[in-house]
Amino acid sequence: MITTVSTAFERELLKFISERKAEIVSNMAGGLAIKTIEEYREAVGKIAAFNEVISMCDEVSATINKTM
């Protein structure tokens, strides 16, 4: 049961992260909500952070799968 809940949580979390990242990318591409260089840098930083979290989730998943 725990594994199923953990897997479902990971899947949903990654889905939310990917959707939020896509929203930021779309806003940047369309010029929405980016009025200053500071806002641009913040958006780019968020995208980088989301990419890092996704990468870390993949690493953790691979590590867990190796040990099972």
PDB file of N, CA, C and O in Angstrom, chain B, residues numbered from 101:
ATOM      1  N   MET B 101       0.826  -1.203   0.000  1.00  0.00           N
ATOM      2  CA  MET B 101       0.000   0.000   0.000  1.00  0.00           C
ATOM      3  C   MET B 101       0.870   1.267   0.000  1.00  0.00           C
ATOM      4  O   MET B 101       0.602   2.205  -0.750  1.00  0.00           O
ATOM      5  N   ILE B 102       1.906   1.288   0.840  1.00  0.00           N
ATOM      6  CA  ILE B 102       2.770   2.452   0.924  1.00  0.00           C
ATOM      7  C   ILE B 102       3.438   2.723  -0.414  1.00  0.00           C
ATOM      8  O   ILE B 102       3.498   3.868  -0.862  1.00  0.00           O
ATOM      9  N   THR B 103       3.940   1.671  -1.053  1.00  0.00           N
ATOM     10  CA  THR B 103       4.598   1.846  -2.343  1.00  0.00           C
ATOM     11  C   THR B 103       3.633   2.446  -3.351  1.00  0.00           C
ATOM     12  O   THR B 103       4.013   3.338  -4.109  1.00  0.00           O
ATOM     13  N   THR B 104       2.401   1.978  -3.375  1.00  0.00           N
ATOM     14  CA  THR B 104       1.403   2.496  -4.302  1.00  0.00           C
ATOM     15  C   THR B 104       1.130   3.974  -4.028  1.00  0.00           C
ATOM     16  O   THR B 104       1.055   4.777  -4.957  1.00  0.00           O
ATOM     17  N   VAL B 105       0.985   4.326  -2.766  1.00  0.00           N
ATOM     18  CA  VAL B 105       0.732   5.721  -2.403  1.00  0.00           C
ATOM     19  C   VAL B 105       1.946   6.576  -2.749  1.00  0.00           C
ATOM     20  O   VAL B 105       1.792   7.682  -3.268  1.00  0.00           O
ATOM     21  N   SER B 106       3.141   6.085  -2.470  1.00  0.00           N
ATOM     22  CA  SER B 106       4.370   6.829  -2.788  1.00  0.00           C
ATOM     23  C   SER B 106       4.503   7.044  -4.284  1.00  0.00           C
ATOM     24  O   SER B 106       4.860   8.135  -4.729  1.00  0.00           O
ATOM     25  N   THR B 107       4.221   6.017  -5.055  1.00  0.00           N
ATOM     26  CA  THR B 107       4.304   6.121  -6.511  1.00  0.00           C
ATOM     27  C   THR B 107       3.277   7.111  -7.035  1.00  0.00           C
ATOM     28  O   THR B 107       3.586   7.928  -7.903  1.00  0.00           O
ATOM     29  N   ALA B 108       2.062   7.045  -6.515  1.00  0.00           N
ATOM     30  CA  ALA B 108       1.017   7.969  -6.938  1.00  0.00           C
ATOM     31  C   ALA B 108       1.388   9.402  -6.553  1.00  0.00           C
ATOM     32  O   ALA B 108       1.168  10.330  -7.331  1.00  0.00           O
ATOM     33  N   PHE B 109       1.945   9.584  -5.366  1.00  0.00           N
ATOM     34  CA  PHE B 109       2.370  10.909  -4.928  1.00  0.00           C
ATOM     35  C   PHE B 109       3.454  11.456  -5.851  1.00  0.00           C
ATOM     36  O   PHE B 109       3.385  12.607  -6.284  1.00  0.00           O
ATOM     37  N   GLU B 110       4.448  10.635  -6.150  1.00  0.00           N
ATOM     38  CA  GLU B 110       5.541  11.059  -7.035  1.00  0.00           C
ATOM     39  C   GLU B 110       5.001  11.438  -8.407  1.00  0.00           C
ATOM     40  O   GLU B 110       5.379  12.469  -8.965  1.00  0.00           O
ATOM     41  N   ARG B 111       4.133  10.620  -8.939  1.00  0.00           N
ATOM     42  CA  ARG B 111       3.561  10.882 -10.265  1.00  0.00           C
ATOM     43  C   ARG B 111       2.785  12.196 -10.289  1.00  0.00           C
ATOM     44  O   ARG B 111       2.935  12.991 -11.216  1.00  0.00           O
ATOM     45  N   GLU B 112       1.964  12.422  -9.281  1.00  0.00           N
ATOM     46  CA  GLU B 112       1.172  13.653  -9.217  1.00  0.00           C
ATOM     47  C   GLU B 112       2.056  14.874  -8.993  1.00  0.00           C
ATOM     48  O   GLU B 112       1.838  15.923  -9.601  1.00  0.00           O
ATOM     49  N   LEU B 113       3.053  14.740  -8.119  1.00  0.00           N
ATOM     50  CA  LEU B 113       3.963  15.848  -7.863  1.00  0.00           C
ATOM     51  C   LEU B 113       4.708  16.232  -9.141  1.00  0.00           C
ATOM     52  O   LEU B 113       4.804  17.414  -9.471  1.00  0.00           O
ATOM     53  N   LEU B 114       5.231  15.250  -9.853  1.00  0.00           N
ATOM     54  CA  LEU B 114       5.936  15.532 -11.107  1.00  0.00           C
ATOM     55  C   LEU B 114       5.007  16.154 -12.143  1.00  0.00           C
ATOM     56  O   LEU B 114       5.422  17.010 -12.924  1.00  0.00           O
ATOM     57  N   LYS B 115       3.765  15.727 -12.146  1.00  0.00           N
ATOM     58  CA  LYS B 115       2.783  16.308 -13.071  1.00  0.00           C
ATOM     59  C   LYS B 115       2.558  17.785 -12.745  1.00  0.00           C
ATOM     60  O   LYS B 115       2.547  18.624 -13.646  1.00  0.00           O
ATOM     61  N   PHE B 116       2.379  18.103 -11.467  1.00  0.00           N
ATOM     62  CA  PHE B 116       2.173  19.491 -11.057  1.00  0.00           C
ATOM     63  C   PHE B 116       3.404  20.350 -11.373  1.00  0.00           C
ATOM     64  O   PHE B 116       3.275  21.477 -11.849  1.00  0.00           O
ATOM     65  N   ILE B 117       4.582  19.812 -11.107  1.00  0.00           N
ATOM     66  CA  ILE B 117       5.812  20.550 -11.391  1.00  0.00           C
ATOM     67  C   ILE B 117       5.933  20.818 -12.883  1.00  0.00           C
ATOM     68  O   ILE B 117       6.250  21.935 -13.292  1.00  0.00           O
ATOM     69  N   SER B 118       5.684  19.806 -13.693  1.00  0.00           N
ATOM     70  CA  SER B 118       5.781  19.974 -15.148  1.00  0.00           C
ATOM     71  C   SER B 118       4.772  20.981 -15.668  1.00  0.00           C
ATOM     72  O   SER B 118       5.088  21.781 -16.549  1.00  0.00           O
ATOM     73  N   GLU B 119       3.562  20.949 -15.130  1.00  0.00           N
ATOM     74  CA  GLU B 119       2.534  21.907 -15.548  1.00  0.00           C
ATOM     75  C   GLU B 119       2.915  23.334 -15.157  1.00  0.00           C
ATOM     76  O   GLU B 119       2.740  24.266 -15.941  1.00  0.00           O
ATOM     77  N   ARG B 120       3.433  23.495 -13.952  1.00  0.00           N
ATOM     78  CA  ARG B 120       3.832  24.834 -13.490  1.00  0.00           C
ATOM     79  C   ARG B 120       4.998  25.348 -14.320  1.00  0.00           C
ATOM     80  O   ARG B 120       5.032  26.523 -14.686  1.00  0.00           O
ATOM     81  N   LYS B 121       5.949  24.477 -14.616  1.00  0.00           N
ATOM     82  CA  LYS B 121       7.088  24.865 -15.441  1.00  0.00           C
ATOM     83  C   LYS B 121       6.616  25.280 -16.833  1.00  0.00           C
ATOM     84  O   LYS B 121       7.076  26.287 -17.372  1.00  0.00           O
ATOM     85  N   ALA B 122       5.709  24.513 -17.408  1.00  0.00           N
ATOM     86  CA  ALA B 122       5.177  24.841 -18.735  1.00  0.00           C
ATOM     87  C   ALA B 122       4.443  26.179 -18.720  1.00  0.00           C
ATOM     88  O   ALA B 122       4.509  26.936 -19.688  1.00  0.00           O
ATOM     89  N   GLU B 123       3.751  26.469 -17.634  1.00  0.00           N
ATOM     90  CA  GLU B 123       3.045  27.746 -17.500  1.00  0.00           C
ATOM     91  C   GLU B 123       4.038  28.912 -17.487  1.00  0.00           C
ATOM     92  O   GLU B 123       3.817  29.928 -18.146  1.00  0.00           O
ATOM     93  N   ILE B 124       5.124  28.763 -16.739  1.00  0.00           N
ATOM     94  CA  ILE B 124       6.141  29.815 -16.678  1.00  0.00           C
ATOM     95  C   ILE B 124       6.793  30.004 -18.038  1.00  0.00           C
ATOM     96  O   ILE B 124       6.986  31.136 -18.484  1.00  0.00           O
ATOM     97  N   VAL B 125       7.135  28.901 -18.702  1.00  0.00           N
ATOM     98  CA  VAL B 125       7.748  28.974 -20.033  1.00  0.00           C
ATOM     99  C   VAL B 125       6.809  29.671 -21.010  1.00  0.00           C
ATOM    100  O   VAL B 125       7.239  30.513 -21.800  1.00  0.00           O
ATOM    101  N   SER B 126       5.538  29.322 -20.956  1.00  0.00           N
ATOM    102  CA  SER B 126       4.551  29.929 -21.836  1.00  0.00           C
ATOM    103  C   SER B 126       4.435  31.433 -21.581  1.00  0.00           C
ATOM    104  O   SER B 126       4.370  32.229 -22.519  1.00  0.00           O
ATOM    105  N   ASN B 127       4.409  31.806 -20.312  1.00  0.00           N
ATOM    106  CA  ASN B 127       4.341  33.228 -19.958  1.00  0.00           C
ATOM    107  C   ASN B 127       5.570  33.981 -20.445  1.00  0.00           C
ATOM    108  O   ASN B 127       5.470  35.115 -20.915  1.00  0.00           O
ATOM    109  N   MET B 128       6.716  33.350 -20.329  1.00  0.00           N
ATOM    110  CA  MET B 128       7.948  33.990 -20.796  1.00  0.00           C
ATOM    111  C   MET B 128       7.936  34.129 -22.316  1.00  0.00           C
ATOM    112  O   MET B 128       8.300  35.177 -22.850  1.00  0.00           O
ATOM    113  N   ALA B 129       7.525  33.091 -22.999  1.00  0.00           N
ATOM    114  CA  ALA B 129       7.509  33.114 -24.465  1.00  0.00           C
ATOM    115  C   ALA B 129       6.520  34.147 -24.991  1.00  0.00           C
ATOM    116  O   ALA B 129       6.754  34.775 -26.024  1.00  0.00           O
ATOM    117  N   GLY B 130       5.418  34.317 -24.275  1.00  0.00           N
ATOM    118  CA  GLY B 130       4.405  35.273 -24.697  1.00  0.00           C
ATOM    119  C   GLY B 130       4.626  36.672 -24.158  1.00  0.00           C
ATOM    120  O   GLY B 130       3.887  37.597 -24.496  1.00  0.00           O
ATOM    121  N   GLY B 131       5.638  36.829 -23.321  1.00  0.00           N
ATOM    122  CA  GLY B 131       5.916  38.138 -22.747  1.00  0.00           C
ATOM    123  C   GLY B 131       4.989  38.518 -21.611  1.00  0.00           C
ATOM    124  O   GLY B 131       4.979  39.671 -21.182  1.00  0.00           O
ATOM    125  N   LEU B 132       4.209  37.567 -21.115  1.00  0.00           N
ATOM    126  CA  LEU B 132       3.284  37.851 -20.017  1.00  0.00           C
ATOM    127  C   LEU B 132       4.005  37.834 -18.676  1.00  0.00           C
ATOM    128  O   LEU B 132       4.869  36.990 -18.441  1.00  0.00           O
ATOM    129  N   ALA B 133       3.660  38.736 -17.827  1.00  0.00           N
ATOM    130  CA  ALA B 133       4.129  38.781 -16.441  1.00  0.00           C
ATOM    131  C   ALA B 133       5.639  38.976 -16.323  1.00  0.00           C
ATOM    132  O   ALA B 133       6.186  38.829 -15.230  1.00  0.00           O
ATOM    133  N   ILE B 134       6.309  39.295 -17.391  1.00  0.00           N
ATOM    134  CA  ILE B 134       7.749  39.563 -17.341  1.00  0.00           C
ATOM    135  C   ILE B 134       7.954  41.007 -17.799  1.00  0.00           C
ATOM    136  O   ILE B 134       7.915  41.308 -18.992  1.00  0.00           O
ATOM    137  N   LYS B 135       8.171  41.879 -16.840  1.00  0.00           N
ATOM    138  CA  LYS B 135       8.293  43.297 -17.161  1.00  0.00           C
ATOM    139  C   LYS B 135       9.700  43.835 -16.900  1.00  0.00           C
ATOM    140  O   LYS B 135      10.100  44.850 -17.469  1.00  0.00           O
ATOM    141  N   THR B 136      10.439  43.151 -16.043  1.00  0.00           N
ATOM    142  CA  THR B 136      11.786  43.615 -15.703  1.00  0.00           C
ATOM    143  C   THR B 136      12.774  42.464 -15.837  1.00  0.00           C
ATOM    144  O   THR B 136      12.380  41.300 -15.911  1.00  0.00           O
ATOM    145  N   ILE B 137      14.037  42.794 -15.867  1.00  0.00           N
ATOM    146  CA  ILE B 137      15.074  41.774 -15.940  1.00  0.00           C
ATOM    147  C   ILE B 137      15.067  40.915 -14.676  1.00  0.00           C
ATOM    148  O   ILE B 137      15.394  39.729 -14.733  1.00  0.00           O
ATOM    149  N   GLU B 138      14.700  41.500 -13.546  1.00  0.00           N
ATOM    150  CA  GLU B 138      14.629  40.742 -12.297  1.00  0.00           C
ATOM    151  C   GLU B 138      13.542  39.668 -12.372  1.00  0.00           C
ATOM    152  O   GLU B 138      13.737  38.543 -11.910  1.00  0.00           O
ATOM    153  N   GLU B 139      12.396  40.024 -12.958  1.00  0.00           N
ATOM    154  CA  GLU B 139      11.314  39.044 -13.123  1.00  0.00           C
ATOM    155  C   GLU B 139      11.737  37.943 -14.084  1.00  0.00           C
ATOM    156  O   GLU B 139      11.400  36.776 -13.881  1.00  0.00           O
ATOM    157  N   TYR B 140      12.471  38.307 -15.127  1.00  0.00           N
ATOM    158  CA  TYR B 140      12.988  37.318 -16.076  1.00  0.00           C
ATOM    159  C   TYR B 140      13.941  36.360 -15.367  1.00  0.00           C
ATOM    160  O   TYR B 140      13.835  35.144 -15.521  1.00  0.00           O
ATOM    161  N   ARG B 141      14.861  36.904 -14.599  1.00  0.00           N
ATOM    162  CA  ARG B 141      15.823  36.073 -13.869  1.00  0.00           C
ATOM    163  C   ARG B 141      15.119  35.149 -12.882  1.00  0.00           C
ATOM    164  O   ARG B 141      15.496  33.987 -12.733  1.00  0.00           O
ATOM    165  N   GLU B 142      14.099  35.668 -12.213  1.00  0.00           N
ATOM    166  CA  GLU B 142      13.344  34.842 -11.267  1.00  0.00           C
ATOM    167  C   GLU B 142      12.658  33.686 -11.999  1.00  0.00           C
ATOM    168  O   GLU B 142      12.689  32.546 -11.534  1.00  0.00           O
ATOM    169  N   ALA B 143      12.044  33.983 -13.134  1.00  0.00           N
ATOM    170  CA  ALA B 143      11.357  32.934 -13.899  1.00  0.00           C
ATOM    171  C   ALA B 143      12.348  31.874 -14.390  1.00  0.00           C
ATOM    172  O   ALA B 143      12.070  30.678 -14.318  1.00  0.00           O
ATOM    173  N   VAL B 144      13.497  32.317 -14.886  1.00  0.00           N
ATOM    174  CA  VAL B 144      14.518  31.380 -15.346  1.00  0.00           C
ATOM    175  C   VAL B 144      15.024  30.538 -14.177  1.00  0.00           C
ATOM    176  O   VAL B 144      15.267  29.341 -14.330  1.00  0.00           O
ATOM    177  N   GLY B 145      15.183  31.162 -13.013  1.00  0.00           N
ATOM    178  CA  GLY B 145      15.599  30.432 -11.819  1.00  0.00           C
ATOM    179  C   GLY B 145      14.589  29.379 -11.402  1.00  0.00           C
ATOM    180  O   GLY B 145      14.961  28.276 -11.001  1.00  0.00           O
ATOM    181  N   LYS B 146      13.306  29.723 -11.497  1.00  0.00           N
ATOM    182  CA  LYS B 146      12.265  28.750 -11.154  1.00  0.00           C
ATOM    183  C   LYS B 146      12.292  27.563 -12.110  1.00  0.00           C
ATOM    184  O   LYS B 146      12.160  26.415 -11.688  1.00  0.00           O
ATOM    185  N   ILE B 147      12.461  27.843 -13.390  1.00  0.00           N
ATOM    186  CA  ILE B 147      12.521  26.764 -14.378  1.00  0.00           C
ATOM    187  C   ILE B 147      13.708  25.856 -14.078  1.00  0.00           C
ATOM    188  O   ILE B 147      13.582  24.632 -14.116  1.00  0.00           O
ATOM    189  N   ALA B 148      14.852  26.450 -13.783  1.00  0.00           N
ATOM    190  CA  ALA B 148      16.043  25.665 -13.449  1.00  0.00           C
ATOM    191  C   ALA B 148      15.803  24.823 -12.197  1.00  0.00           C
ATOM    192  O   ALA B 148      16.204  23.660 -12.139  1.00  0.00           O
ATOM    193  N   ALA B 149      15.151  25.410 -11.200  1.00  0.00           N
ATOM    194  CA  ALA B 149      14.859  24.676  -9.966  1.00  0.00           C
ATOM    195  C   ALA B 149      13.893  23.518 -10.231  1.00  0.00           C
ATOM    196  O   ALA B 149      14.080  22.422  -9.702  1.00  0.00           O
ATOM    197  N   PHE B 150      12.869  23.754 -11.041  1.00  0.00           N
ATOM    198  CA  PHE B 150      11.941  22.672 -11.384  1.00  0.00           C
ATOM    199  C   PHE B 150      12.667  21.551 -12.119  1.00  0.00           C
ATOM    200  O   PHE B 150      12.424  20.375 -11.849  1.00  0.00           O
ATOM    201  N   ASN B 151      13.555  21.905 -13.046  1.00  0.00           N
ATOM    202  CA  ASN B 151      14.329  20.893 -13.766  1.00  0.00           C
ATOM    203  C   ASN B 151      15.190  20.081 -12.805  1.00  0.00           C
ATOM    204  O   ASN B 151      15.315  18.865 -12.954  1.00  0.00           O
ATOM    205  N   GLU B 152      15.781  20.747 -11.826  1.00  0.00           N
ATOM    206  CA  GLU B 152      16.609  20.058 -10.830  1.00  0.00           C
ATOM    207  C   GLU B 152      15.771  19.099  -9.988  1.00  0.00           C
ATOM    208  O   GLU B 152      16.197  17.975  -9.723  1.00  0.00           O
ATOM    209  N   VAL B 153      14.599  19.528  -9.571  1.00  0.00           N
ATOM    210  CA  VAL B 153      13.716  18.658  -8.773  1.00  0.00           C
ATOM    211  C   VAL B 153      13.298  17.436  -9.594  1.00  0.00           C
ATOM    212  O   VAL B 153      13.295  16.317  -9.081  1.00  0.00           O
ATOM    213  N   ILE B 154      12.952  17.642 -10.848  1.00  0.00           N
ATOM    214  CA  ILE B 154      12.575  16.517 -11.712  1.00  0.00           C
ATOM    215  C   ILE B 154      13.736  15.552 -11.847  1.00  0.00           C
ATOM    216  O   ILE B 154      13.548  14.338 -11.771  1.00  0.00           O
ATOM    217  N   SER B 155      14.928  16.076 -12.045  1.00  0.00           N
ATOM    218  CA  SER B 155      16.125  15.246 -12.158  1.00  0.00           C
ATOM    219  C   SER B 155      16.383  14.467 -10.872  1.00  0.00           C
ATOM    220  O   SER B 155      16.721  13.284 -10.913  1.00  0.00           O
ATOM    221  N   MET B 156      16.222  15.128  -9.743  1.00  0.00           N
ATOM    222  CA  MET B 156      16.423  14.460  -8.459  1.00  0.00           C
ATOM    223  C   MET B 156      15.394  13.353  -8.244  1.00  0.00           C
ATOM    224  O   MET B 156      15.735  12.282  -7.742  1.00  0.00           O
ATOM    225  N   CYS B 157      14.157  13.596  -8.612  1.00  0.00           N
ATOM    226  CA  CYS B 157      13.117  12.566  -8.501  1.00  0.00           C
ATOM    227  C   CYS B 157      13.469  11.349  -9.350  1.00  0.00           C
ATOM    228  O   CYS B 157      13.295  10.210  -8.918  1.00  0.00           O
ATOM    229  N   ASP B 158      13.966  11.599 -10.557  1.00  0.00           N
ATOM    230  CA  ASP B 158      14.374  10.501 -11.433  1.00  0.00           C
ATOM    231  C   ASP B 158      15.523   9.704 -10.824  1.00  0.00           C
ATOM    232  O   ASP B 158      15.534   8.475 -10.892  1.00  0.00           O
ATOM    233  N   GLU B 159      16.490  10.401 -10.228  1.00  0.00           N
ATOM    234  CA  GLU B 159      17.626   9.732  -9.583  1.00  0.00           C
ATOM    235  C   GLU B 159      17.173   8.892  -8.403  1.00  0.00           C
ATOM    236  O   GLU B 159      17.607   7.752  -8.243  1.00  0.00           O
ATOM    237  N   VAL B 160      16.307   9.449  -7.584  1.00  0.00           N
ATOM    238  CA  VAL B 160      15.804   8.719  -6.427  1.00  0.00           C
ATOM    239  C   VAL B 160      15.021   7.490  -6.879  1.00  0.00           C
ATOM    240  O   VAL B 160      15.182   6.406  -6.319  1.00  0.00           O
ATOM    241  N   SER B 161      14.183   7.658  -7.880  1.00  0.00           N
ATOM    242  CA  SER B 161      13.404   6.541  -8.396  1.00  0.00           C
ATOM    243  C   SER B 161      14.322   5.439  -8.919  1.00  0.00           C
ATOM    244  O   SER B 161      14.086   4.260  -8.658  1.00  0.00           O
ATOM    245  N   ALA B 162      15.359   5.814  -9.650  1.00  0.00           N
ATOM    246  CA  ALA B 162      16.306   4.827 -10.190  1.00  0.00           C
ATOM    247  C   ALA B 162      17.032   4.108  -9.044  1.00  0.00           C
ATOM    248  O   ALA B 162      17.234   2.896  -9.104  1.00  0.00           O
ATOM    249  N   THR B 163      17.415   4.841  -8.020  1.00  0.00           N
ATOM    250  CA  THR B 163      18.101   4.239  -6.884  1.00  0.00           C
ATOM    251  C   THR B 163      17.198   3.249  -6.159  1.00  0.00           C
ATOM    252  O   THR B 163      17.624   2.153  -5.795  1.00  0.00           O
ATOM    253  N   ILE B 164      15.960   3.645  -5.955  1.00  0.00           N
ATOM    254  CA  ILE B 164      15.006   2.747  -5.272  1.00  0.00           C
ATOM    255  C   ILE B 164      14.757   1.495  -6.100  1.00  0.00           C
ATOM    256  O   ILE B 164      14.697   0.392  -5.556  1.00  0.00           O
ATOM    257  N   ASN B 165      14.614   1.657  -7.410  1.00  0.00           N
ATOM    258  CA  ASN B 165      14.363   0.508  -8.277  1.00  0.00           C
ATOM    259  C   ASN B 165      15.539  -0.455  -8.291  1.00  0.00           C
ATOM    260  O   ASN B 165      15.336  -1.659  -8.445  1.00  0.00           O
ATOM    261  N   LYS B 166      16.766   0.039  -8.135  1.00  0.00           N
ATOM    262  CA  LYS B 166      17.944  -0.819  -8.084  1.00  0.00           C
ATOM    263  C   LYS B 166      17.978  -1.676  -6.823  1.00  0.00           C
ATOM    264  O   LYS B 166      18.458  -2.810  -6.838  1.00  0.00           O
ATOM    265  N   THR B 167      17.455  -1.109  -5.723  1.00  0.00           N
ATOM    266  CA  THR B 167      17.520  -1.808  -4.435  1.00  0.00           C
ATOM    267  C   THR B 167      16.343  -2.762  -4.225  1.00  0.00           C
ATOM    268  O   THR B 167      16.355  -3.561  -3.288  1.00  0.00           O
ATOM    269  N   MET B 168      15.356  -2.686  -5.064  1.00  0.00           N
ATOM    270  CA  MET B 168      14.180  -3.554  -4.878  1.00  0.00           C
ATOM    271  C   MET B 168      14.290  -4.805  -5.682  1.00  0.00           C
ATOM    272  O   MET B 168      13.391  -5.645  -5.644  1.00  0.00           O
TER     273      MET B 168
END
